[in-house]
Amino acid sequence: INAEYMGDKKKTRPPFVVKTKKFMTNPLLKRKQFCVEIEHPGRGTVPKKDLNEKLAAMYQVKDVRTIVTFGFKTNFGGGKSSGFALIYNRLSDLKRYEPRYRLVRAGLMTRKKAGRKQKKERKNRMKKKRGTAKLAAGGGASKK
C-alpha cells in the first residue's frame, strides 16, 4: 500500500480513464449503448457511482439515473476493467425496458421479499392445479 493514501490526510484516489467503444444509438429501445473500458492503475475497481458521473459528463446527460452500467470484469493483474453501459433518453424509458433486477440495483424499484415458507406453500398449491386455475392458486391475476 502506498503511503500517500494512508494516514490522517484526506484520502485521494488516483484518477481513472474511461474509454468507450462500439457506440450505438438504439432508437427502438430509446437508448445509447456501448462498451466501456476503464483504466485504473494503482487503485481497485471503480465504483459505479463514480463511473456514471464521469459518463454523464462525457455525454452531457442531465440525469445520472438514466445511465445503467453492468457486466464489468477486471483484467487479470488489475488496472483495467471492461463492461457495458446504457444511456436512456428518459427515466420512464429506463423503467420500461430495463430488467427488474437492474432497476433494483439502481435503487429505482424495491424487491418483493417473500419468506421461504411462503414460496414453498405457493409452489405446492400450484402443483395441485392446472391451466388458469394455477394462476389463481399462485396469487396471480385470474382470467374472467
C-alpha positions in Angstrom: 0.0 0.0 0.0 1.3 3.4 -1.0 2.0 5.7 2.0 0.5 8.7 0.1 -3.0 7.3 0.6 -2.8 6.4 4.2 -2.8 8.4 7.5 -4.8 11.3 8.7 -4.6 13.2 5.4 -7.7 13.3 3.2 -7.6 10.1 1.2 -7.3 11.0 -2.5 -7.9 8.2 -5.0 -5.7 8.0 -8.2 -7.7 9.1 -11.3 -9.2 6.7 -13.8 -9.6 7.0 -17.5 -12.8 6.0 -19.3 -12.8 4.9 -22.9 -15.9 3.9 -24.9 -16.1 1.8 -28.0 -18.8 0.1 -30.2 -21.1 3.1 -29.6 -24.6 2.6 -31.0 -27.8 4.6 -30.9 -30.8 2.3 -30.4 -33.9 4.2 -31.4 -36.3 1.3 -30.7 -35.3 1.0 -27.1 -34.7 4.8 -26.8 -31.1 4.5 -25.6 -27.4 4.7 -26.4 -25.4 1.6 -25.8 -21.7 1.0 -25.8 -18.8 -0.9 -24.3 -16.8 0.8 -21.6 -13.1 0.3 -20.8 -11.7 1.8 -17.6 -8.0 2.2 -16.9 -7.4 2.5 -13.1 -3.8 1.8 -12.3 -2.9 1.9 -8.7 -6.4 1.5 -7.4 -9.1 -1.1 -7.0 -12.2 -1.3 -9.1 -14.0 2.0 -9.8 -17.4 2.4 -8.1 -20.3 2.5 -10.5 -21.5 5.8 -9.0 -18.2 7.5 -9.9 -18.3 5.9 -13.4 -21.8 7.0 -14.0 -20.9 10.6 -13.1 -18.0 10.5 -15.5 -20.1 9.1 -18.3 -22.8 11.8 -17.6 -20.1 14.5 -18.1 -18.8 12.8 -21.3 -22.2 12.5 -23.0 -23.8 15.7 -21.5 -26.5 13.7 -19.6 -28.7 15.8 -17.3 -30.0 13.0 -15.0 -27.3 10.5 -13.9 -30.1 8.0 -13.0 -30.7 7.4 -16.7 -27.3 5.7 -17.0 -27.1 1.9 -16.4 -23.7 0.2 -16.1 -23.3 -3.6 -15.8 -21.2 -6.6 -16.6 -17.8 -5.3 -15.5 -14.8 -7.7 -15.5 -11.4 -6.7 -14.1 -8.5 -7.9 -16.2 -6.0 -10.3 -14.6 -3.5 -8.2 -12.7 -5.9 -5.3 -12.2 -5.5 -1.8 -13.6 -8.1 -2.3 -16.3 -11.8 -3.2 -16.4 -14.4 -3.5 -19.1 -18.1 -3.7 -19.2 -21.3 -2.2 -20.8 -23.3 1.0 -20.4 -26.7 2.2 -21.5 -27.9 5.7 -21.5 -31.7 6.1 -21.8 -33.3 9.2 -23.2 -35.7 9.5 -20.2 -36.2 7.8 -16.9 -39.6 6.5 -17.9 -37.9 4.6 -20.9 -35.4 3.1 -18.5 -38.1 1.8 -16.2 -40.0 0.4 -19.2 -37.1 -1.5 -20.9 -34.7 -2.5 -18.1 -35.0 -5.8 -16.3 -36.3 -5.6 -12.8 -33.1 -6.8 -11.2 -31.1 -3.9 -12.7 -33.8 -1.4 -11.5 -33.5 -2.8 -8.0 -29.7 -2.4 -8.2 -30.1 1.2 -9.4 -32.5 1.9 -6.5 -35.4 2.6 -8.8 -37.5 -0.3 -7.6 -37.8 -2.4 -4.4 -37.6 -6.1 -4.4 -40.5 -8.2 -3.2 -39.3 -10.3 -0.3 -41.4 -13.4 0.3 -40.4 -15.8 3.0 -39.0 -19.2 2.3 -42.1 -21.0 3.7 -44.5 -18.8 1.7 -42.6 -19.7 -1.5 -42.8 -23.4 -0.7 -46.5 -23.2 0.1 -47.3 -21.3 -3.1 -45.3 -23.9 -5.1 -47.2 -26.8 -3.6 -50.6 -25.1 -4.1 -49.7 -24.6 -7.8 -48.7 -28.3 -8.2 -52.2 -29.4 -7.5 -53.8 -27.1 -10.2 -53.8 -26.9 -14.0 -54.3 -24.2 -16.5 -55.8 -20.8 -15.5 -56.6 -22.2 -12.0 -52.8 -22.3 -11.5 -52.7 -18.5 -11.7 -55.3 -18.1 -9.0 -53.6 -20.6 -6.7 -50.3 -18.8 -7.2 -51.7 -15.5 -6.2 -51.5 -14.1 -9.7 -54.3 -12.4 -11.7 -57.1 -14.8 -12.7 -58.9 -14.7 -16.1 -62.6 -13.8 -16.1 
